[in-house]
Every structure is written in structure tokens, then in C-alpha cells.
Amino acid sequence: MDMTSANKTIAEKVAAFHAAQVAAIERGSNKSADRTRPADLPPEVTATLGQRGADTAAKIRSSEDPVGLRSVFGSELAALNAAGVPADVATAGLTMPDGDLLDVDGRRTSLAEAREGQAAVLVFYRGAWCPYCNITLRTYQSELVPALADRDVRLIAISPQAPDGSLSMQEVNELTFTVLSDPGNQVAGKLGILTRPTADTRDAQTNMGIDIAAGNADDTDNLPMPTVVIVDAAGVIRWIDVHPDYATRTETEQILGALVATVE
């Protein structure tokens, strides 16, 4: 990762990404401009996003109506924020639900098997197509993985996408931690963190060439709200942080603070 992006919070990185997108869209209003030039994203933003996230950003900018797309996504975020965290989300003290999961090679596994009897930080993300997920997982790789290794705590990322999407996310972002597929959002559904795009958002995603259902293991467009769960060695939830607004994520310091308060 470019050193100019080091030590920034996820929120700061997202803000930089948004600023770069707005500037690129404004420049793109000039019909003579090449709206696919990767130089429109500063190096530190491109490094933070990862290639898959940068590709998604380029799709927004090169669409026929990038301003309209941003308006659609903005309306969706406003509605998600207004609805807030679902009332039936799992709480601390409950046993962490499990399911028939798949590793990046398509082999069947489970959270219990992946944890190997250790405490773990579980990160539920939307998919490799999501720039905010790229920002977040790359940040966790550089900042969270070393701290968790010192504490003998596992880091596991989980999404509803098929194993090839998980493998792509892991390889493109050089992730050393476990990345799993949750077909049908079995675990996410039991946690109570499921959502799905609005019709307008689906149309906007199609405009960008993004087909969530085609990438998900169960051919639906259901998605988990970005969520971090801390479970202890016995598999009990000790802390959970749910983000209905998918442009915001749990910061590394929040996770480490929760670990100290609940598990260590």
C-alpha cells in the first residue's frame, strides 16, 4: 500500500475515495475528456481500494450518467441510515450461528472449523465488487492482522459470493487471513443483518455492469450489512457492530478496543 495512505482511518480513506470520485465526475462532464483514465484516482486512493475497487470506481465514472448513479446510491444510503440497525440483530452473549460454508477452493467448511478453537474477529462484507469492502479488508490486512496475531485471535472474512469471488478478493488484495463464502447468507441471516438493493439501485448496478445475483453463491441479490463480530474461543458472541450504511465500516481501533474489553 502507498505510504501516503498509511495510518488513515477507514472513514478517511472512504472520504478520499469519494472526493476523488466527485472530482473525476466533474472533469468527466467535459465530453472530450477520457473518463476511463485511472490517473483520475490519486495513487493513495487506488492503492487503498485495490484493483477490483478501482475498477468499480472507473465504471461509475465512465457510465452515461455518473451524477445520476451517485444520486441513486445516495438515496439508498439515506434510506438505510433512516431504518437503522434491524431490531432482531443477534446480541452479545448468544452463541454465534454457523452454517455450511465454502472456502476459496470450494471445499465445505464452517466457522467452527475455521476458528480452530480460537477467538475470532468475523467480518461480514458485501463482495469483491464493492469498493468500500476493498478499502476495509485491505486496511484490516495491514493494520489488524499483525495485532490479532499477537493476541492469538483469528480474522475471518465472510460474504455471500461464490468461492471464485472470495478467491479473487483474497488474491487481488493480498489477504493472508481466511476468506469464506456463506451460500444463501445462512450465517448472516441468522445474525439478522440481511438487506438487499432497491430496484433503482439494481438498475444502477446493471448500468455499471455489476450483477450481484450472478456473483452470489445462491443467485440472489441478498447482502449482509457490513458487520464485525467478536467471538470467544467457546464460540459466544462478545461484541457486534452492524453498519446499515455500507459506506461506513468498523475501524481497527474499535475492534482492538472491543477485544480488550470483552475477550482478553
JOHU-V846199 format. One record per pair of residues at least 6 apart in sequence whose ideal C-beta (glycine too) atoms are under 8 Angstrom apart, sorted by the first residue. I is the first residue (numbers start at 1). GAP is how many residues later the second one is. D is the distance in Angstrom with one decimal. If there is no record, write none. Layout:
# JOHU-V846199
i=(I,I)
gap=(GAP,GAP)
d=(D,D)
This chain:
# JOHU-V846199
i=(1,1,1,1,2,2,2,2,2,4,4,5,5,5,5,5,5,6,8,8,9,9,9,10,10,10,10,10,10,10,10,11,11,11,13,13,13,13,14,14,14,14,14,16,16,16,16,17,17,17,17,17,17,17,18,20,20,20,20,20,21,21,21,21,23,24,24,24,24,24,25,25,25,25,25,27,27,27,28,28,28,28,28,35,35,35,36,36,36,38,38,38,40,41,41,41,46,48,48,48,48,49,49,49,49,49,50,50,50,50,50,51,52,52,52,52,52,52,52,53,53,53,53,53,53,54,56,56,56,56,56,57,59,59,59,60,60,60,60,63,63,63,64,65,68,69,69,69,72,72,72,72,73,73,75,76,76,76,76,77,77,77,79,80,80,80,80,80,81,81,83,84,85,85,85,86,86,86,86,88,89,89,89,89,89,90,90,90,90,90,90,90,90,91,91,92,92,92,92,92,93,93,94,94,95,95,95,96,96,96,96,96,96,96,97,97,97,97,98,98,98,98,98,99,99,99,99,99,99,100,100,100,100,101,101,101,101,101,101,101,101,101,101,101,101,102,102,102,102,102,102,102,102,102,103,103,103,103,103,103,103,103,104,104,104,104,104,104,105,105,106,109,111,111,111,111,111,111,111,112,114,114,114,114,114,115,115,115,115,115,116,117,118,118,118,118,119,119,119,119,119,119,119,119,119,119,120,120,120,120,120,120,121,121,121,121,121,121,121,121,121,121,121,122,122,122,122,122,122,122,123,123,123,123,123,123,123,123,123,124,124,124,124,124,124,124,124,124,124,124,124,124,124,125,125,125,125,125,125,125,125,126,126,126,126,126,126,126,127,127,127,127,127,127,127,127,127,127,128,128,128,128,128,128,128,128,128,129,129,129,130,132,132,132,132,133,133,133,134,134,135,136,136,137,137,137,137,138,138,139,140,140,140,140,141,141,141,141,141,143,144,144,144,144,145,145,145,147,147,148,148,151,151,153,153,154,154,155,155,156,156,156,156,157,157,157,157,157,157,158,158,158,158,158,158,158,159,159,159,159,159,159,159,159,160,160,160,160,160,160,160,160,160,160,160,160,160,161,161,161,161,161,162,162,162,162,162,163,163,165,165,166,166,166,167,169,169,170,181,182,182,182,183,183,184,184,184,185,185,185,185,185,188,188,188,191,191,191,191,193,193,193,193,194,194,194,194,195,195,195,195,195,196,196,196,196,197,197,197,197,202,202,205,205,212,212,213,213,213,216,225,225,225,225,226,226,226,226,226,226,227,227,227,227,228,228,228,228,228,229,229,229,229,230,230,230,230,230,230,230,230,230,231,231,232,232,232,238,238,238,239,239,239,239,241,241,241,243,243)
gap=(46,47,137,141,41,42,44,45,46,39,40,8,11,39,40,42,43,136,8,40,242,243,244,125,126,129,238,239,240,241,242,237,238,240,32,35,122,126,118,121,233,234,235,26,28,29,32,24,28,31,32,40,114,118,229,20,21,22,25,37,36,39,40,49,17,11,16,17,33,37,35,36,41,42,45,6,8,13,7,12,33,34,38,26,27,31,22,25,26,8,16,20,21,8,13,16,8,86,87,90,91,8,82,85,86,89,84,85,88,122,123,121,76,77,82,116,117,120,121,77,78,79,80,81,82,77,73,74,75,152,154,74,149,150,151,6,9,10,148,6,144,145,143,142,136,135,138,139,128,129,131,132,128,131,125,121,122,124,125,168,169,170,119,115,145,164,165,166,163,164,161,160,140,157,159,106,107,139,156,104,102,103,104,151,153,6,7,100,101,102,139,147,150,146,149,145,146,147,148,170,143,144,142,143,140,141,142,15,26,133,135,139,140,141,89,90,93,94,12,13,14,89,137,11,12,83,87,88,91,8,10,83,86,7,8,9,10,13,57,79,80,81,82,85,86,6,7,60,61,64,78,79,81,115,6,11,60,63,75,76,77,78,59,62,63,66,75,76,58,62,57,71,9,11,45,47,69,76,124,123,6,40,42,64,66,39,41,116,118,120,38,116,34,35,36,115,32,33,34,35,111,112,113,114,140,144,33,34,35,36,110,111,23,27,32,33,34,35,107,108,109,134,138,34,35,36,106,107,108,109,13,14,17,32,33,34,35,104,105,33,34,35,58,63,64,67,69,100,101,102,103,104,105,8,11,12,32,33,34,99,101,6,7,33,97,98,100,120,6,32,33,34,38,42,85,88,89,96,6,31,33,37,38,40,41,44,87,81,83,86,116,94,114,115,117,26,36,93,35,39,114,90,113,20,32,36,38,35,37,113,15,17,37,112,32,33,34,35,36,109,11,108,111,112,10,31,32,105,109,6,7,108,113,106,110,23,24,22,23,21,22,23,24,12,18,20,21,22,23,21,22,23,24,29,30,66,6,7,10,20,21,22,23,65,21,22,23,24,25,28,56,57,58,60,62,63,64,8,20,54,55,56,19,21,53,54,55,18,54,16,50,13,14,15,12,6,10,9,36,6,35,42,34,35,33,34,36,9,33,37,38,39,6,36,39,33,36,38,49,31,32,34,49,28,29,30,31,27,28,29,30,49,24,25,26,27,8,15,24,26,10,19,6,7,9,11,6,7,8,6,17,18,19,21,16,17,20,22,23,24,13,14,15,16,11,12,13,22,27,8,10,11,12,7,8,9,10,25,28,29,32,33,6,7,6,30,31,20,24,25,19,20,22,23,9,13,17,6,7)
d=(4.9,6.6,6.7,5.9,5.2,4.6,8.0,4.0,7.7,7.2,4.1,6.4,7.8,4.0,7.5,5.8,4.8,7.6,7.6,7.9,5.4,7.9,7.9,6.2,5.7,5.4,8.0,4.8,7.9,5.6,7.7,6.8,7.9,7.0,7.6,4.8,5.2,6.8,6.3,6.1,6.0,7.4,7.7,7.2,7.0,5.2,7.5,7.9,5.3,7.2,6.4,7.1,6.5,6.7,8.0,6.9,5.0,5.8,5.0,7.8,6.1,6.6,6.9,7.5,7.3,7.5,3.9,7.0,7.9,4.8,7.8,6.1,4.6,6.1,7.1,5.6,8.0,6.7,4.1,8.0,5.6,7.7,6.2,5.3,4.7,7.9,5.8,7.3,4.9,6.7,6.7,6.8,6.8,7.4,6.1,6.2,5.1,7.9,5.4,6.3,7.4,6.6,5.4,5.1,5.9,7.7,4.1,7.9,5.5,5.7,4.6,5.3,5.0,6.9,5.7,6.9,7.1,5.3,7.6,7.4,3.7,7.9,7.6,3.3,6.5,7.7,5.8,7.2,5.0,7.2,7.2,5.7,4.2,5.9,7.3,5.5,5.6,7.2,6.3,5.7,5.6,6.0,7.4,7.9,7.8,5.0,6.7,7.0,5.0,5.9,7.7,4.4,6.7,6.7,7.2,7.1,5.5,7.4,4.9,5.6,7.3,6.1,7.3,7.1,8.0,4.4,5.7,7.3,6.2,5.1,6.2,6.0,7.9,4.9,6.0,5.3,7.0,8.0,7.7,4.3,6.6,4.3,6.2,7.0,5.6,8.0,7.2,7.3,4.8,5.9,8.0,6.1,6.4,7.2,7.0,5.4,5.7,5.9,6.5,7.5,6.8,6.7,7.2,5.2,5.9,5.9,7.3,6.6,7.5,6.7,4.6,5.1,6.8,5.3,7.8,5.4,3.5,6.3,5.1,4.8,5.7,6.5,7.9,6.9,7.6,6.4,3.2,4.7,7.5,6.1,7.0,7.1,6.7,7.3,5.3,5.7,6.8,7.5,7.3,4.8,6.3,5.7,7.5,7.7,7.3,6.3,6.8,7.9,5.0,7.7,6.7,4.2,6.4,7.1,5.2,7.9,6.9,7.7,7.5,7.9,6.1,7.7,5.6,4.8,4.0,5.8,5.8,7.9,6.6,7.4,4.4,6.8,7.8,7.1,7.1,8.0,7.8,6.8,7.8,6.5,7.7,7.2,5.4,5.3,6.4,5.6,7.2,7.3,7.9,7.2,7.2,6.0,6.3,6.5,5.0,5.9,7.9,7.6,4.9,7.2,7.3,6.4,5.0,5.0,8.0,5.2,6.3,4.0,7.0,5.6,7.6,5.4,7.2,6.4,6.2,7.2,5.1,7.3,6.4,7.5,5.7,5.9,7.5,5.3,8.0,6.3,7.0,4.4,7.6,6.5,7.5,7.2,6.7,7.1,7.0,4.6,6.9,7.7,5.6,8.0,5.3,7.2,7.9,7.9,5.7,7.6,6.5,4.2,7.5,6.5,4.3,7.6,7.5,4.2,6.7,6.6,5.9,7.3,5.1,7.4,6.1,7.8,5.4,6.4,5.0,6.9,6.8,6.3,6.6,5.3,7.3,4.6,6.1,7.8,6.8,5.9,7.5,7.5,7.5,7.8,6.5,5.0,7.8,5.2,4.1,7.3,7.7,5.2,7.3,6.6,7.2,7.4,5.9,5.6,6.6,7.7,7.7,7.5,7.8,6.3,7.6,7.3,4.5,6.0,6.9,5.7,6.1,5.1,7.9,6.6,6.6,7.9,7.6,6.8,6.7,6.9,5.3,6.7,7.1,4.5,6.3,5.1,6.4,7.6,6.1,6.2,6.0,7.6,5.8,7.2,5.4,6.6,6.8,6.7,7.4,7.5,7.0,4.1,7.2,6.7,4.6,7.8,6.3,7.6,7.3,6.6,7.1,4.8,7.1,7.8,5.0,7.6,5.1,6.6,7.5,7.7,7.2,6.7,7.6,7.8,8.0,6.7,6.7,7.3,7.1,5.5,7.1,7.3,4.9,7.0,4.7,6.2,7.0,7.9,6.6,6.6,6.8,7.9,6.1,5.0,5.6,6.5,6.1,7.9,6.5,6.9,4.5,5.1,7.5,7.5,5.3,4.6,6.6,5.1,7.7,7.0,5.9,4.6,5.4,5.9,7.7,7.7,3.7,5.4,7.0,4.2,7.7,5.7,7.5,5.3,7.7,6.2,5.7,3.8,7.8,7.8,6.9,7.3,7.7,5.0,4.5,5.0,5.6,5.6,7.2,6.3,7.5,7.6,5.8,7.6,5.6,7.4,7.8,5.5,5.1,6.3,6.6,6.9,5.8,7.3,7.8,6.6,7.4,6.6,4.3,6.9,5.3,5.7,4.6,7.3,5.4,6.0,5.5,7.0,7.8,4.4,5.4,7.7,5.6,7.7,6.7,6.6,4.8,6.8,8.0,7.3,4.9,4.2,6.0,5.9,7.2,4.9,7.9,7.4,4.9,4.2,7.5,7.3,5.7,6.2,6.1,6.3,5.7,6.5,5.4,7.8,5.4,7.6,3.9,5.6,4.2,8.0,7.7,5.0,4.7,6.8,7.6,6.2,7.0)
